[in-house]
Amino acid sequence: MQHRAAMFCRMLEKGFHSSAQRANKHHLRFPPLTSVDLPDIWIPRHDASIAKTCSPHLKTNSAIGQTARVLEGKPIANNINSRISAEICEMKSTIGKTPGLGVILVGGRRDSQSFVHIKMKACMKVGIAPFTVELPEDCTEAELFDAVSSFNENPLIHGVVVQLPLPKHLDEEKIISYVSPEKDVDGFHPTNVGNLAMRGREPSFIPCASKGCIELLLWNDVEIKGKNVVVVGRSKLVGLPTSLLMQRHHATVTTVHAFTGNPEHVTCGADILVSDIGVPNMIRGHWLKPGVVVVDMGANSVEDTGSLQGHRLIGDVCYEEAIVKASAITSVPGGVGPITISMLLSNTVDAAKRTYRNT
């Protein structure tokens, strides 16, 4: 019995070595693991020449007697900011402390500079102490780590933001992970995103744009629970956390991405459609079912010779076509954007309150 077992083992060993030799002879190797990340490349399926404008005969919805409610973010943001300002005044009077927000800007992108300016201005308006560090486009990863580390360790700073996108030579994921989870007021740290994805766990912070999207809907009495929600786009900044947050609110969520076949057939089933893909006017009227609530979180700069700046902002959704189908639709600009800034301020105040409660 032992003899037969030994022979069997020798046969297996011989077979293994001969297979390995054949593999080496023909240069065979096990295939590498497939990359877990493939880039989303959105390509409009209509003529690019009409990306800046939509159907000229669909200017308003009055002709067909349908009125879509326009969801404006500024009044909501003003209300939230007033409450934040009152909280900060109370914090100053009771414990003599002020929340602080640190923002790191790398490079000279005009849009990033504009976003940082808006954030700093909003901070000063409600009483949050702003701190900024500007680094050159060609800064090293070590220099950026040092800037993040200084904010992480500064007791006067309760929220840390690294303005995205970063130059291509810098690893965004590594930098985001280096921000302290307790100061990650953008909500992008893997710990916070992971907790958002898991029922029964609470992230320290929810990403501001996604949180702003939910706030906009709740303030306007839009029912989320049990509704079919289609999120167009799956970026870590907006699409992914919005999908996760919608599920937290008991919606049935479908994600449409750049590789989705016939995306218009998917979006036509949406009670609520959220988009943030960065392609102007990509989502057309025939992508929408009547009565849908449209939350357009895209902000795309297009040329406009009639504008003083020579350009204007439009969304991912063709507004002129969507307004005749939707029951409610956000404006671009002025929809979710102002509330997103308010959510950043709110997260910063929450971070400060936790810090002072624990000291």
C-alpha atoms as a printed R data frame, in Angstrom:
    type eleno elety resid chain resno       x      y       z
1   ATOM     1    CA   MET     A     1   0.000  0.000   0.000
2   ATOM     2    CA   GLN     A     2   2.813  2.416   0.944
3   ATOM     3    CA   HIS     A     3   4.699  1.350  -2.220
4   ATOM     4    CA   ARG     A     4   1.722  2.232  -4.476
5   ATOM     5    CA   ALA     A     5   1.304  5.601  -2.712
6   ATOM     6    CA   ALA     A     6   4.989  6.422  -3.226
7   ATOM     7    CA   MET     A     7   4.740  5.543  -6.932
8   ATOM     8    CA   PHE     A     8   1.655  7.745  -7.275
9   ATOM     9    CA   CYS     A     9   3.468 10.686  -5.661
10  ATOM    10    CA   ARG     A    10   6.450 10.216  -7.993
11  ATOM    11    CA   MET     A    11   4.085 10.193 -11.010
12  ATOM    12    CA   LEU     A    12   2.453 13.414  -9.873
13  ATOM    13    CA   GLU     A    13   5.826 15.042  -9.282
14  ATOM    14    CA   LYS     A    14   7.065 13.913 -12.690
15  ATOM    15    CA   GLY     A    15   3.937 15.225 -14.368
16  ATOM    16    CA   PHE     A    16   4.282 18.571 -12.596
17  ATOM    17    CA   HIS     A    17   7.914 18.998 -13.632
18  ATOM    18    CA   SER     A    18   7.195 18.011 -17.256
19  ATOM    19    CA   SER     A    19   4.300 20.495 -17.393
20  ATOM    20    CA   ALA     A    20   6.548 23.220 -15.986
21  ATOM    21    CA   GLN     A    21   9.212 22.361 -18.567
22  ATOM    22    CA   ARG     A    22   6.679 22.599 -21.412
23  ATOM    23    CA   ALA     A    23   5.477 25.932 -20.059
24  ATOM    24    CA   ASN     A    24   9.015 27.277 -19.906
25  ATOM    25    CA   LYS     A    25   9.796 25.909 -23.359
26  ATOM    26    CA   HIS     A    26   6.865 27.774 -24.911
27  ATOM    27    CA   HIS     A    27   7.304 30.791 -22.592
28  ATOM    28    CA   LEU     A    28   3.867 30.246 -21.112
29  ATOM    29    CA   ARG     A    29   2.938 32.189 -17.985
30  ATOM    30    CA   PHE     A    30  -0.172 32.525 -15.934
31  ATOM    31    CA   PRO     A    31  -2.008 35.627 -17.188
32  ATOM    32    CA   PRO     A    32  -1.701 38.688 -14.926
33  ATOM    33    CA   LEU     A    33  -4.649 39.707 -12.800
34  ATOM    34    CA   THR     A    34  -6.976 42.073 -14.605
35  ATOM    35    CA   SER     A    35  -6.666 45.685 -13.488
36  ATOM    36    CA   VAL     A    36  -9.403 46.639 -11.050
37  ATOM    37    CA   ASP     A    37  -9.651 50.123 -12.525
38  ATOM    38    CA   LEU     A    38 -10.416 50.922 -16.141
39  ATOM    39    CA   PRO     A    39 -10.768 54.581 -17.117
40  ATOM    40    CA   ASP     A    40 -14.208 55.949 -17.904
41  ATOM    41    CA   ILE     A    41 -14.099 57.722 -21.257
42  ATOM    42    CA   TRP     A    42 -17.442 59.310 -21.996
43  ATOM    43    CA   ILE     A    43 -18.093 59.783 -25.699
44  ATOM    44    CA   PRO     A    44 -21.266 61.647 -26.693
45  ATOM    45    CA   ARG     A    45 -23.397 59.562 -29.028
46  ATOM    46    CA   HIS     A    46 -24.743 62.566 -30.866
47  ATOM    47    CA   ASP     A    47 -23.148 65.103 -33.179
48  ATOM    48    CA   ALA     A    48 -20.490 67.006 -31.239
49  ATOM    49    CA   SER     A    49 -21.593 70.223 -32.922
50  ATOM    50    CA   ILE     A    50 -24.765 70.231 -30.852
51  ATOM    51    CA   ALA     A    51 -23.006 69.544 -27.553
52  ATOM    52    CA   LYS     A    52 -23.190 73.224 -26.654
53  ATOM    53    CA   THR     A    53 -26.838 73.688 -27.567
54  ATOM    54    CA   CYS     A    54 -29.926 71.528 -27.643
55  ATOM    55    CA   SER     A    55 -32.976 71.297 -29.859
56  ATOM    56    CA   PRO     A    56 -33.859 74.900 -30.768
57  ATOM    57    CA   HIS     A    57 -37.598 74.253 -30.825
58  ATOM    58    CA   LEU     A    58 -37.624 73.083 -27.182
59  ATOM    59    CA   LYS     A    59 -36.957 76.380 -25.444
60  ATOM    60    CA   THR     A    60 -39.635 76.255 -22.747
61  ATOM    61    CA   ASN     A    61 -42.209 73.821 -21.458
62  ATOM    62    CA   SER     A    62 -45.071 76.310 -21.495
63  ATOM    63    CA   ALA     A    63 -46.115 75.324 -25.008
64  ATOM    64    CA   ILE     A    64 -47.164 71.867 -23.849
65  ATOM    65    CA   GLY     A    65 -48.580 73.039 -20.532
66  ATOM    66    CA   GLN     A    66 -46.007 71.287 -18.349
67  ATOM    67    CA   THR     A    67 -44.111 73.171 -15.668
68  ATOM    68    CA   ALA     A    68 -40.949 71.658 -14.225
69  ATOM    69    CA   ARG     A    69 -40.003 72.970 -10.814
70  ATOM    70    CA   VAL     A    70 -36.497 74.469 -10.886
71  ATOM    71    CA   LEU     A    71 -34.502 73.347  -7.859
72  ATOM    72    CA   GLU     A    72 -32.266 76.208  -6.728
73  ATOM    73    CA   GLY     A    73 -29.508 75.584  -4.208
74  ATOM    74    CA   LYS     A    74 -28.719 79.115  -3.078
75  ATOM    75    CA   PRO     A    75 -31.731 79.628  -0.761
76  ATOM    76    CA   ILE     A    76 -31.041 76.266   0.897
77  ATOM    77    CA   ALA     A    77 -27.338 77.045   1.227
78  ATOM    78    CA   ASN     A    78 -28.097 80.449   2.762
79  ATOM    79    CA   ASN     A    79 -30.362 78.816   5.341
80  ATOM    80    CA   ILE     A    80 -27.752 76.176   6.236
81  ATOM    81    CA   ASN     A    81 -24.958 78.761   6.406
82  ATOM    82    CA   SER     A    82 -26.977 80.923   8.797
83  ATOM    83    CA   ARG     A    83 -27.336 77.984  11.169
84  ATOM    84    CA   ILE     A    84 -23.625 77.162  10.850
85  ATOM    85    CA   SER     A    85 -22.729 80.766  11.641
86  ATOM    86    CA   ALA     A    86 -24.932 80.674  14.753
87  ATOM    87    CA   GLU     A    87 -23.252 77.428  15.894
88  ATOM    88    CA   ILE     A    88 -19.805 78.965  15.496
89  ATOM    89    CA   CYS     A    89 -20.834 82.071  17.459
90  ATOM    90    CA   GLU     A    90 -22.048 79.827  20.270
91  ATOM    91    CA   MET     A    91 -18.789 77.834  20.168
92  ATOM    92    CA   LYS     A    92 -16.762 81.043  20.474
93  ATOM    93    CA   SER     A    93 -18.828 82.336  23.373
94  ATOM    94    CA   THR     A    94 -18.869 79.074  25.346
95  ATOM    95    CA   ILE     A    95 -15.373 77.609  24.864
96  ATOM    96    CA   GLY     A    96 -13.527 80.400  23.063
97  ATOM    97    CA   LYS     A    97 -12.688 78.192  20.085
98  ATOM    98    CA   THR     A    98 -13.112 78.598  16.319
99  ATOM    99    CA   PRO     A    99 -13.250 75.839  13.680
100 ATOM   100    CA   GLY     A   100 -10.416 75.885  11.144
101 ATOM   101    CA   LEU     A   101 -10.249 74.578   7.582
102 ATOM   102    CA   GLY     A   102  -6.965 73.946   5.766
103 ATOM   103    CA   VAL     A   103  -6.919 73.737   1.967
104 ATOM   104    CA   ILE     A   104  -3.918 72.677  -0.114
105 ATOM   105    CA   LEU     A   105  -3.756 73.817  -3.740
106 ATOM   106    CA   VAL     A   106  -1.227 72.336  -6.146
107 ATOM   107    CA   GLY     A   107  -0.556 74.070  -9.452
108 ATOM   108    CA   GLY     A   108  -2.278 76.896 -11.275
109 ATOM   109    CA   ARG     A   109  -5.463 75.369 -12.703
110 ATOM   110    CA   ARG     A   110  -7.957 78.186 -13.092
111 ATOM   111    CA   ASP     A   111 -10.942 76.100 -11.994
112 ATOM   112    CA   SER     A   112  -9.123 74.783  -8.902
113 ATOM   113    CA   GLN     A   113  -8.044 78.289  -7.927
114 ATOM   114    CA   SER     A   114 -11.631 79.450  -8.316
115 ATOM   115    CA   PHE     A   115 -12.972 76.603  -6.147
116 ATOM   116    CA   VAL     A   116 -10.423 77.326  -3.404
117 ATOM   117    CA   HIS     A   117 -11.315 81.023  -3.483
118 ATOM   118    CA   ILE     A   118 -15.020 80.166  -3.111
119 ATOM   119    CA   LYS     A   119 -14.299 77.856  -0.170
120 ATOM   120    CA   MET     A   120 -12.123 80.399   1.628
121 ATOM   121    CA   LYS     A   121 -14.661 83.154   1.111
122 ATOM   122    CA   ALA     A   122 -17.453 80.933   2.456
123 ATOM   123    CA   CYS     A   123 -15.335 80.076   5.514
124 ATOM   124    CA   MET     A   124 -14.761 83.703   6.402
125 ATOM   125    CA   LYS     A   125 -18.431 84.516   5.911
126 ATOM   126    CA   VAL     A   126 -19.583 82.013   8.570
127 ATOM   127    CA   GLY     A   127 -16.616 82.428  10.934
128 ATOM   128    CA   ILE     A   128 -14.399 79.447  10.084
129 ATOM   129    CA   ALA     A   129 -10.678 80.266  10.167
130 ATOM   130    CA   PRO     A   130  -9.201 79.582   6.701
131 ATOM   131    CA   PHE     A   131  -5.676 78.236   6.145
132 ATOM   132    CA   THR     A   132  -4.160 77.720   2.699
133 ATOM   133    CA   VAL     A   133  -0.973 76.268   1.299
134 ATOM   134    CA   GLU     A   134  -0.143 76.714  -2.388
135 ATOM   135    CA   LEU     A   135   2.420 74.432  -3.995
136 ATOM   136    CA   PRO     A   136   3.888 74.676  -7.498
137 ATOM   137    CA   GLU     A   137   2.731 72.395 -10.311
138 ATOM   138    CA   ASP     A   138   6.009 70.466 -10.233
139 ATOM   139    CA   CYS     A   139   6.132 69.929  -6.472
140 ATOM   140    CA   THR     A   140   7.296 66.539  -5.265
141 ATOM   141    CA   GLU     A   141   5.114 63.991  -3.525
142 ATOM   142    CA   ALA     A   142   7.232 64.450  -0.386
143 ATOM   143    CA   GLU     A   143   6.511 68.195  -0.361
144 ATOM   144    CA   LEU     A   144   2.787 67.534  -0.632
145 ATOM   145    CA   PHE     A   145   2.962 64.930   2.132
146 ATOM   146    CA   ASP     A   146   4.703 67.485   4.334
147 ATOM   147    CA   ALA     A   147   1.920 70.010   3.713
148 ATOM   148    CA   VAL     A   148  -0.779 67.454   4.548
149 ATOM   149    CA   SER     A   149   1.139 66.337   7.635
150 ATOM   150    CA   SER     A   150   1.438 69.907   8.921
151 ATOM   151    CA   PHE     A   151  -2.339 70.342   8.643
152 ATOM   152    CA   ASN     A   152  -3.001 66.928  10.224
153 ATOM   153    CA   GLU     A   153  -0.918 67.928  13.256
154 ATOM   154    CA   ASN     A   154  -2.119 71.517  13.593
155 ATOM   155    CA   PRO     A   155  -4.650 71.712  16.476
156 ATOM   156    CA   LEU     A   156  -6.167 74.895  15.032
157 ATOM   157    CA   ILE     A   157  -7.158 73.050  11.836
158 ATOM   158    CA   HIS     A   158 -10.084 70.652  12.104
159 ATOM   159    CA   GLY     A   159 -10.700 69.949   8.430
160 ATOM   160    CA   VAL     A   160  -8.152 69.228   5.702
161 ATOM   161    CA   VAL     A   161  -8.886 69.458   1.977
162 ATOM   162    CA   VAL     A   162  -6.510 68.629  -0.860
163 ATOM   163    CA   GLN     A   163  -7.977 70.331  -3.913
164 ATOM   164    CA   LEU     A   164  -8.486 67.844  -6.752
165 ATOM   165    CA   PRO     A   165  -7.493 67.038  -9.412
166 ATOM   166    CA   LEU     A   166  -3.774 66.859  -8.734
167 ATOM   167    CA   PRO     A   167  -1.056 66.969 -11.403
168 ATOM   168    CA   LYS     A   168  -0.575 63.593 -13.055
169 ATOM   169    CA   HIS     A   169   2.792 62.879 -11.432
170 ATOM   170    CA   LEU     A   170   1.165 62.824  -7.978
171 ATOM   171    CA   ASP     A   171  -0.732 59.785  -6.680
172 ATOM   172    CA   GLU     A   172  -4.176 61.073  -5.677
173 ATOM   173    CA   GLU     A   173  -5.185 57.921  -3.827
174 ATOM   174    CA   LYS     A   174  -2.007 57.931  -1.759
175 ATOM   175    CA   ILE     A   175  -2.417 61.611  -0.896
176 ATOM   176    CA   ILE     A   176  -6.098 61.246   0.039
177 ATOM   177    CA   SER     A   177  -5.243 58.289   2.266
178 ATOM   178    CA   TYR     A   178  -2.629 60.403   4.048
179 ATOM   179    CA   VAL     A   179  -5.230 62.921   5.248
180 ATOM   180    CA   SER     A   180  -6.301 62.112   8.799
181 ATOM   181    CA   PRO     A   181  -9.742 60.398   8.684
182 ATOM   182    CA   GLU     A   182 -10.802 62.628  11.602
183 ATOM   183    CA   LYS     A   183 -10.038 65.724   9.491
184 ATOM   184    CA   ASP     A   184 -11.163 64.343   6.122
185 ATOM   185    CA   VAL     A   185 -14.034 66.803   5.663
186 ATOM   186    CA   ASP     A   186 -14.186 65.962   1.942
187 ATOM   187    CA   GLY     A   187 -15.126 62.404   2.949
188 ATOM   188    CA   PHE     A   188 -12.780 60.739   0.435
189 ATOM   189    CA   HIS     A   189 -10.536 58.775   2.816
190 ATOM   190    CA   PRO     A   190 -10.911 54.991   2.257
191 ATOM   191    CA   THR     A   191 -12.054 54.568   5.871
192 ATOM   192    CA   ASN     A   192 -14.914 57.020   5.411
193 ATOM   193    CA   VAL     A   193 -15.942 55.675   2.002
194 ATOM   194    CA   GLY     A   194 -15.777 52.106   3.322
195 ATOM   195    CA   ASN     A   195 -17.967 52.942   6.308
196 ATOM   196    CA   LEU     A   196 -20.441 54.670   4.000
197 ATOM   197    CA   ALA     A   197 -20.667 51.471   1.940
198 ATOM   198    CA   MET     A   198 -21.389 49.231   4.944
199 ATOM   199    CA   ARG     A   199 -24.793 49.257   6.591
200 ATOM   200    CA   GLY     A   200 -24.582 49.666  10.328
201 ATOM   201    CA   ARG     A   201 -21.440 51.798  10.150
202 ATOM   202    CA   GLU     A   202 -21.208 55.560  10.106
203 ATOM   203    CA   PRO     A   203 -18.475 57.468   8.262
204 ATOM   204    CA   SER     A   204 -16.916 60.400  10.062
205 ATOM   205    CA   PHE     A   205 -17.800 62.506   7.014
206 ATOM   206    CA   ILE     A   206 -19.953 62.082   3.920
207 ATOM   207    CA   PRO     A   207 -18.612 63.502   0.622
208 ATOM   208    CA   CYS     A   208 -19.939 67.034   0.270
209 ATOM   209    CA   ALA     A   209 -21.438 66.897  -3.233
210 ATOM   210    CA   SER     A   210 -23.335 63.680  -2.506
211 ATOM   211    CA   LYS     A   211 -24.531 65.019   0.830
212 ATOM   212    CA   GLY     A   212 -25.601 68.212  -0.944
213 ATOM   213    CA   CYS     A   213 -27.564 66.199  -3.503
214 ATOM   214    CA   ILE     A   214 -29.555 64.474  -0.753
215 ATOM   215    CA   GLU     A   215 -30.102 67.755   1.094
216 ATOM   216    CA   LEU     A   216 -31.465 69.357  -2.074
217 ATOM   217    CA   LEU     A   217 -33.977 66.539  -2.550
218 ATOM   218    CA   LEU     A   218 -35.071 66.450   1.090
219 ATOM   219    CA   TRP     A   219 -35.504 70.224   1.300
220 ATOM   220    CA   ASN     A   220 -37.769 70.038  -1.758
221 ATOM   221    CA   ASP     A   221 -39.816 67.119  -0.372
222 ATOM   222    CA   VAL     A   222 -38.668 64.710  -3.083
223 ATOM   223    CA   GLU     A   223 -39.305 61.146  -1.911
224 ATOM   224    CA   ILE     A   224 -36.208 58.939  -2.169
225 ATOM   225    CA   LYS     A   225 -37.287 55.806  -0.328
226 ATOM   226    CA   GLY     A   226 -38.382 53.070  -2.736
227 ATOM   227    CA   LYS     A   227 -37.691 55.146  -5.853
228 ATOM   228    CA   ASN     A   228 -35.681 54.059  -8.871
229 ATOM   229    CA   VAL     A   229 -32.547 56.198  -8.890
230 ATOM   230    CA   VAL     A   230 -30.123 56.185 -11.806
231 ATOM   231    CA   VAL     A   231 -26.707 57.697 -11.142
232 ATOM   232    CA   VAL     A   232 -24.844 58.523 -14.348
233 ATOM   233    CA   GLY     A   233 -21.143 58.337 -13.562
234 ATOM   234    CA   ARG     A   234 -19.180 56.446 -10.905
235 ATOM   235    CA   SER     A   235 -16.353 58.800  -9.920
236 ATOM   236    CA   LYS     A   236 -15.002 58.659  -6.369
237 ATOM   237    CA   LEU     A   237 -15.895 62.330  -5.956
238 ATOM   238    CA   VAL     A   238 -19.602 62.162  -6.821
239 ATOM   239    CA   GLY     A   239 -20.972 59.094  -8.598
240 ATOM   240    CA   LEU     A   240 -19.855 56.337  -6.224
241 ATOM   241    CA   PRO     A   241 -20.673 58.072  -2.904
242 ATOM   242    CA   THR     A   242 -24.005 59.308  -4.296
243 ATOM   243    CA   SER     A   243 -24.971 55.733  -5.210
244 ATOM   244    CA   LEU     A   244 -24.009 54.530  -1.730
245 ATOM   245    CA   LEU     A   245 -25.855 57.366  -0.014
246 ATOM   246    CA   MET     A   246 -28.994 56.815  -2.101
247 ATOM   247    CA   GLN     A   247 -28.979 53.182  -0.994
248 ATOM   248    CA   ARG     A   248 -28.732 54.368   2.613
249 ATOM   249    CA   HIS     A   249 -31.986 56.216   1.915
250 ATOM   250    CA   HIS     A   250 -33.558 52.968   0.639
251 ATOM   251    CA   ALA     A   251 -33.624 53.820  -3.051
252 ATOM   252    CA   THR     A   252 -33.185 51.186  -5.742
253 ATOM   253    CA   VAL     A   253 -29.988 52.384  -7.394
254 ATOM   254    CA   THR     A   254 -28.597 51.710 -10.873
255 ATOM   255    CA   THR     A   255 -25.254 53.073 -12.043
256 ATOM   256    CA   VAL     A   256 -24.697 54.027 -15.679
257 ATOM   257    CA   HIS     A   257 -21.096 54.346 -16.787
258 ATOM   258    CA   ALA     A   258 -19.084 54.779 -19.965
259 ATOM   259    CA   PHE     A   259 -19.306 51.071 -20.819
260 ATOM   260    CA   THR     A   260 -23.063 50.713 -20.258
261 ATOM   261    CA   GLY     A   261 -24.820 49.488 -23.382
262 ATOM   262    CA   ASN     A   262 -27.849 51.578 -24.424
263 ATOM   263    CA   PRO     A   263 -27.662 53.913 -21.409
264 ATOM   264    CA   GLU     A   264 -30.762 55.799 -22.525
265 ATOM   265    CA   HIS     A   265 -32.842 52.649 -21.950
266 ATOM   266    CA   VAL     A   266 -31.597 52.519 -18.361
267 ATOM   267    CA   THR     A   267 -32.137 56.205 -17.632
268 ATOM   268    CA   CYS     A   268 -35.677 56.055 -19.007
269 ATOM   269    CA   GLY     A   269 -36.622 53.998 -15.950
270 ATOM   270    CA   ALA     A   270 -35.406 56.580 -13.439
271 ATOM   271    CA   ASP     A   271 -37.702 58.342 -10.993
272 ATOM   272    CA   ILE     A   272 -34.644 60.373  -9.963
273 ATOM   273    CA   LEU     A   273 -31.673 60.886 -12.269
274 ATOM   274    CA   VAL     A   274 -28.334 62.185 -10.971
275 ATOM   275    CA   SER     A   275 -25.527 63.018 -13.385
276 ATOM   276    CA   ASP     A   276 -21.903 64.046 -12.993
277 ATOM   277    CA   ILE     A   277 -19.884 62.946 -16.018
278 ATOM   278    CA   GLY     A   278 -18.409 66.169 -17.375
279 ATOM   279    CA   VAL     A   279 -19.851 65.984 -20.894
280 ATOM   280    CA   PRO     A   280 -22.011 68.991 -21.814
281 ATOM   281    CA   ASN     A   281 -25.586 68.187 -22.873
282 ATOM   282    CA   MET     A   282 -24.891 64.481 -23.196
283 ATOM   283    CA   ILE     A   283 -28.164 63.428 -21.581
284 ATOM   284    CA   ARG     A   284 -30.954 64.318 -23.967
285 ATOM   285    CA   GLY     A   285 -34.692 64.565 -23.570
286 ATOM   286    CA   HIS     A   286 -35.353 61.070 -24.941
287 ATOM   287    CA   TRP     A   287 -33.178 59.636 -22.147
288 ATOM   288    CA   LEU     A   288 -35.788 60.733 -19.582
289 ATOM   289    CA   LYS     A   289 -39.210 59.498 -18.627
290 ATOM   290    CA   PRO     A   290 -42.000 62.025 -17.987
291 ATOM   291    CA   GLY     A   291 -42.057 63.289 -14.432
292 ATOM   292    CA   VAL     A   292 -38.450 62.432 -13.560
293 ATOM   293    CA   VAL     A   293 -36.543 64.522 -11.016
294 ATOM   294    CA   VAL     A   294 -33.225 65.566 -12.573
295 ATOM   295    CA   VAL     A   295 -30.212 66.475 -10.414
296 ATOM   296    CA   ASP     A   296 -27.535 67.731 -12.789
297 ATOM   297    CA   MET     A   297 -24.235 67.926 -10.943
298 ATOM   298    CA   GLY     A   298 -22.145 68.546 -14.041
299 ATOM   299    CA   ALA     A   299 -20.411 71.889 -14.504
300 ATOM   300    CA   ASN     A   300 -18.946 72.194 -17.996
301 ATOM   301    CA   SER     A   301 -17.387 75.328 -19.408
302 ATOM   302    CA   VAL     A   302 -18.312 75.975 -23.043
303 ATOM   303    CA   GLU     A   303 -17.501 78.859 -25.336
304 ATOM   304    CA   ASP     A   304 -20.048 81.647 -25.473
305 ATOM   305    CA   THR     A   305 -19.194 84.706 -27.547
306 ATOM   306    CA   GLY     A   306 -22.216 86.491 -26.091
307 ATOM   307    CA   SER     A   307 -20.817 86.271 -22.569
308 ATOM   308    CA   LEU     A   308 -18.437 88.833 -21.082
309 ATOM   309    CA   GLN     A   309 -16.152 85.999 -19.958
310 ATOM   310    CA   GLY     A   310 -16.303 84.314 -23.366
311 ATOM   311    CA   HIS     A   311 -17.626 81.121 -21.800
312 ATOM   312    CA   ARG     A   312 -20.469 79.852 -19.625
313 ATOM   313    CA   LEU     A   313 -21.288 76.844 -17.469
314 ATOM   314    CA   ILE     A   314 -23.789 74.212 -18.539
315 ATOM   315    CA   GLY     A   315 -24.644 70.786 -17.182
316 ATOM   316    CA   ASP     A   316 -24.492 67.212 -18.432
317 ATOM   317    CA   VAL     A   317 -28.244 67.275 -19.098
318 ATOM   318    CA   CYS     A   318 -29.697 69.207 -22.021
319 ATOM   319    CA   TYR     A   319 -31.764 71.648 -19.975
320 ATOM   320    CA   GLU     A   320 -34.032 72.837 -22.802
321 ATOM   321    CA   GLU     A   321 -35.060 69.274 -23.624
322 ATOM   322    CA   ALA     A   322 -35.212 67.990 -20.051
323 ATOM   323    CA   ILE     A   323 -37.432 70.761 -18.747
324 ATOM   324    CA   VAL     A   324 -40.326 69.584 -20.920
325 ATOM   325    CA   LYS     A   325 -40.077 66.050 -19.491
326 ATOM   326    CA   ALA     A   326 -39.062 66.500 -15.851
327 ATOM   327    CA   SER     A   327 -41.224 67.327 -12.860
328 ATOM   328    CA   ALA     A   328 -38.236 69.042 -11.248
329 ATOM   329    CA   ILE     A   329 -34.720 69.912 -12.413
330 ATOM   330    CA   THR     A   330 -31.695 71.652 -10.959
331 ATOM   331    CA   SER     A   331 -30.242 74.767 -12.476
332 ATOM   332    CA   VAL     A   332 -26.611 74.866 -13.654
333 ATOM   333    CA   PRO     A   333 -24.945 76.776 -12.147
334 ATOM   334    CA   GLY     A   334 -26.751 77.375  -8.860
335 ATOM   335    CA   GLY     A   335 -28.200 73.918  -8.179
336 ATOM   336    CA   VAL     A   336 -26.228 71.512  -5.994
337 ATOM   337    CA   GLY     A   337 -23.033 73.609  -6.082
338 ATOM   338    CA   PRO     A   338 -23.884 76.129  -3.332
339 ATOM   339    CA   ILE     A   339 -25.129 73.352  -1.034
340 ATOM   340    CA   THR     A   340 -21.910 71.402  -1.613
341 ATOM   341    CA   ILE     A   341 -19.943 74.309  -0.126
342 ATOM   342    CA   SER     A   342 -22.371 74.426   2.812
343 ATOM   343    CA   MET     A   343 -21.783 70.721   3.440
344 ATOM   344    CA   LEU     A   344 -18.028 71.358   3.567
345 ATOM   345    CA   LEU     A   345 -18.571 74.071   6.171
346 ATOM   346    CA   SER     A   346 -20.920 71.799   8.120
347 ATOM   347    CA   ASN     A   347 -18.409 68.930   8.089
348 ATOM   348    CA   THR     A   348 -15.705 71.282   9.353
349 ATOM   349    CA   VAL     A   349 -17.858 72.469  12.263
350 ATOM   350    CA   ASP     A   350 -18.721 68.841  13.102
351 ATOM   351    CA   ALA     A   351 -15.000 67.987  13.132
352 ATOM   352    CA   ALA     A   352 -14.289 70.885  15.516
353 ATOM   353    CA   LYS     A   353 -17.113 69.886  17.857
354 ATOM   354    CA   ARG     A   354 -15.813 66.313  18.031
355 ATOM   355    CA   THR     A   355 -12.304 67.543  18.757
356 ATOM   356    CA   TYR     A   356 -13.329 69.831  21.590
357 ATOM   357    CA   ARG     A   357 -15.754 67.276  23.008
358 ATOM   358    CA   ASN     A   358 -12.895 64.780  23.285
359 ATOM   359    CA   THR     A   359 -10.408 67.192  24.932
